[in-house]
Every structure is written in structure tokens, then in C-alpha cells.
């Protein structure tokens, strides 16, 4: 009986990001998610108030992206995966 392990490949940029003291979680505009869904996800997973989440949603809509969280690479990767599982377009910088 074997165990199948999923491997992830990391780019040089991602590896170097782990040594930085601070990384940002970026939420990107897309043509898929509604304002309500984005706002709900920001409130549910990042504990933003409704007003804060609405401001972020509008900034993403008008500017194309917005940094929504800052911290260690590991922490940002966890939140990236959570928001991605909700269908949002996110990245770590």
C-alpha cells in the first residue's frame, strides 16, 4: 500500500519571499466574483467590518488590485489558499 504525496514547486521569487520580514496578500479584480461575495469573504476570513470590506471591494474594482493583509510568507500563503478556495483571485507579493 503506497501513500501518494502531492508536491508543490516554488519559484525563486516565492523562495526569496520567505526570507522577507513582510509579505502582502493581494486581492485582484476579476469578472467572476460579485461584490457581495468578495465582501462576505473578507468579513468571514479576514475579520474586516462590512464597511472596510466594501471599501476594499471598491478599491479592487477601480484600481485592479488591493493589498488586504500583511505578514509572514507562510501566513499569507495560508490566507491565499483559503480565499482561493472561495473562488477569489489572490496572490502573495
Beta strands, then each sheet from edge to edge (+ up, - down):
strand 1: 23-28
strand 2: 65-71
strand 3: 90-92
sheet 1: 2+ 1- 3+
end
